[in-house]
Amino acid sequence: MFKLILNQQVFLYFFVLFPSIIAAQDQSAESDILFLKIQELEMEMADLRNEVEAQNYLIDKLIRESVEEENENSNQIDNIDTNIVDDVYRFDGINDSKSIEEIYDEAIRSLANEEYDSAKKLFSYLIDNFSDPEKLPLSLFWLGEIEFSSSNFDQSKIHYIELISSFENHWRVPLAHKKIGDIFFKKGDIKMAKEKYQYVIREFPNNPASSMSLQSIEDME
């Protein structure tokens, strides 16, 4: 009898305590899951920090390289200006838009100051070392103008023809044709000069070179 009562008490104790045990186990499981999630988040944060540090390193590296390249290009431009008199050029000739612009601007400044030898060297250097679709035809045109102003008409014509044949859609082409007419006129070939002017008027009627050619024809008559 005593044993039966004891068993009943044990059963009752277990029945009362069992939900608490289950709840404790559930809480423990939830704690384990939460702990694992925290660990995963910590690992993800560590990975993100590593990525951020790597990105910052790459950004700093790109900035340093950009500054170094800019300084190098600046030094190379200075070398061109310094060595113009000695006909020595040490520029690499890469198609860097900033370098092309600086060389072209320096050539235009020389041209404006009537430093024709310096301008010729810079325009020629740009043509020989770069492939810019705007500055090359303009450089050819200005070389033609320099030679024309020095009465080197044959050399001037070569530059104009190269501009026309290599960059046929460039906006300076009509004027280059007109300038070839001027060369014919300067050399006394009135017939060829007039034909060239008429060609400009016919082919480029809306271009300023057309009205200039018309004026030249009227001046000839």
ABEGO torsion letter per residue (X at the ends): XAAAAAAAAAAAAAAAAAAAAAAAAAAAAAAAAAAAAAAAAAAAAAAAAAAAAAAAAAAAAAAAAAAAAAAAAAAAAAAAAAAAAAGBBABAGBBBAAAAAAAAAAAAAAAAAGBAAAAAAAAAAAAAABABAAAAAAAAAAAAAAAAAAGBAAAAAAAAAAAAAABAABAAAAAAAAAAAAAAAAAGBAAAAAAAAAAAAAABAABAAAAAAAAAAAAAX
